[in-house]
Amino acid sequence: TALEQLTLTAREGKTQPAEMQGGTITITNTGVFGVDTGTPILNPGEAAILCFGAVRDTPWVHEGQIAIRKVTTLSLSFDHRLVDGELGSRFLADVAGLLEDPTLGLVWQ
């Protein structure tokens, strides 16, 4: 119930600052404003912040051919006291991998 209420409040753009505290990772979307990339600043007490840029149709090599693909830029800032560069880079690569192939996130039993 609490998650549903927070989701509804966020979608309405009415989330209060106090409701956005105590997290571990923040996701920010500068792309909604047409910005391709950003350098996100960590919120106090958080380990990382992941920034999504605008999704644009871009010429991209796919299966050996140039094709128009939907492409976005990701950037990650993290607290080096908690996360070293290797772990941060692996996390960013994993997020990119999931965006390229969402089936990687499925859990099969």
N, C-alpha and C positions, 0 to 999 in steps of 0.2 A: 504494500500500500504506500509506504513512504517513497519507494522508488518511482512508482506511478505518479505521485504528486510532484516530486522533483522534476520528472520528465515533462509533465504538463506545464509547470511553472517556467521551465527553461524554454520550451517551445513558444510560449507566450512572451518571452523576453522579460520576465518579471522576477528572475532569480535575484535574491538579495546577497550582498557580499558575505554575510555571515553563513549563508548556505553553501558557499563555495570554499570553505576552509576545511582543513583537516585531511586533504587528499594526499596521495602519493605522486600521481602524475596528472598533469593538466593537458587537455587537448584544446588547441586554439585554431581557429579557422580564419586566416587573413584572406583566403581565397574568396570568401563571400563578398569582399569589397573589391574584387578584381585584382588583388595583389598576388604576384607570382611567388614571392618568398618573403620570409621575415626572420628576424633574430629574436626569438621569444626570450623573455626575462623570467627567471624562476620566481615562483611565489614563495614566500618564506615558509620553511619547513617541508617543502616538497622536494622529491628526488629529481624530477625531470618535467619538462614541458615540450610537447610535440606540436609542431606548427604545420598545417596543411595550406598550401598555396592554391591559387585558382586552377581549375581543371580546364585545359585548353586542347583543342584539336592541333596535333603536332605531327609533322613527318617523322616517322620512327621506323627503324629497321625491325621487321617482324618476320621470322621464318625466312630470312635471306632476301626479303623484298622490302622496299620502302612502302609503308602504308600510313594512312592517317590514323593516329591513335589518340585516345584520351590520356593526357599526361598531366601530372601534378608534381610539385616540388615539396619535399618533406624536409623539415629541419628540426633538430633536437638539441635542446640545451639541458645540461644535467649538472648536478652538484658532484664535483670530483671527490668530495669527501665521502660520498656514498656509492658512486658509480664511476668505475674507471673507463677510459676511452674505449677499450676493447668491448666491454659489456654494452656501453651506449651504442657503439657502432653495430654490434650484432642485433640489438633491439631494433634499431632503425632499419637494418636489412631485413629483419623478420617482418616488420610492418609492411615494408615495400613488397615483400614476397606474398603476403596475404592479400594485398591490394591487386597484385598481378594475377593471383590464383586463389580466390576465396575458398575453394574446396580444401586448401591446406589447413584451414581452421576447423574443419569437421572432425568430430571424434567418432570413430567407428568402433562398435563393440562386437 
